[in-house]
């Protein structure tokens, strides 16, 4: 029972992209570390969120399958 609850909680937190969950956790830790050392941490979250969003969108735009390189493509049936 506890295992199922832990799995459900992990699935809820991580969602479909665990990379984003890890990046958000790391950015929160980095911001807390910067604030604890006395550095101005207010600028970190917006920059880190933009970086995470950029990476997520780039990863989402990749094709689901890899295409064959042009050198390995079959010859064109149209001639020339």
C-alpha positions as CSV (number, residue, x, y, z in Angstrom):
1,X,0.0,0.0,0.0
2,X,2.8,2.4,0.9
3,X,4.6,1.5,-2.3
4,X,1.6,2.3,-4.4
5,X,1.2,5.7,-2.6
6,X,4.8,6.5,-3.2
7,X,4.6,5.6,-6.8
8,X,1.4,7.7,-7.2
9,X,3.1,10.7,-5.5
10,X,6.2,10.3,-7.7
11,X,4.1,10.1,-10.8
12,X,2.1,13.2,-9.7
13,X,5.3,15.2,-9.0
14,X,7.3,14.1,-12.1
15,X,4.4,14.0,-14.5
16,X,5.3,13.0,-18.1
17,X,8.8,14.5,-18.2
18,X,11.0,13.6,-15.2
19,X,13.8,15.8,-16.6
20,X,11.7,18.9,-15.9
21,X,10.9,17.7,-12.3
22,X,14.7,17.2,-11.7
23,X,15.5,20.6,-13.2
24,X,12.9,22.4,-11.1
25,X,14.2,20.7,-8.0
26,X,17.8,21.6,-8.8
27,X,16.8,25.2,-9.6
28,X,15.0,25.5,-6.2
29,X,18.0,24.1,-4.4
30,X,20.3,26.4,-6.3
31,X,18.1,29.4,-5.4
32,X,18.0,28.4,-1.8
33,X,21.8,28.0,-1.7
34,X,22.3,31.4,-3.3
35,X,19.9,33.0,-0.8
36,X,21.6,31.2,2.2
37,X,25.0,32.5,1.1
38,X,23.8,36.1,1.0
39,X,23.9,36.4,-2.8
40,X,20.9,38.2,-4.5
41,X,18.9,35.1,-5.5
42,X,15.9,37.0,-6.9
43,X,17.2,36.8,-10.5
44,X,17.9,33.1,-10.6
45,X,14.4,31.7,-10.8
46,X,13.3,33.5,-14.0
47,X,16.5,32.6,-15.8
48,X,16.3,29.0,-14.7
49,X,12.6,28.7,-15.6
50,X,13.4,30.1,-19.1
51,X,16.2,27.6,-19.5
52,X,14.0,24.7,-18.4
53,X,11.2,25.8,-20.7
54,X,13.6,26.1,-23.6
55,X,15.0,22.6,-23.0
56,X,11.5,21.1,-22.6
57,X,10.2,22.7,-25.8
58,X,13.3,21.6,-27.8
59,X,12.9,18.1,-26.5
60,X,9.2,18.0,-27.4
61,X,9.9,19.1,-31.0
62,X,12.2,16.2,-31.7
63,X,10.7,13.6,-34.0
64,X,9.6,10.3,-32.4
65,X,11.8,8.3,-34.7
66,X,15.2,9.1,-36.2
67,X,15.4,9.6,-39.9
68,X,18.0,7.9,-42.0
69,X,20.9,10.2,-43.0
70,X,20.9,11.5,-46.6
71,X,23.8,9.3,-47.5
72,X,21.9,6.1,-46.6
73,X,18.6,7.2,-48.3
74,X,17.4,5.1,-51.2
75,X,18.0,6.4,-54.7
76,X,15.4,8.8,-56.0
77,X,12.9,7.2,-58.4
78,X,12.6,10.3,-60.5
79,X,16.0,10.0,-62.3
80,X,18.9,12.4,-62.5
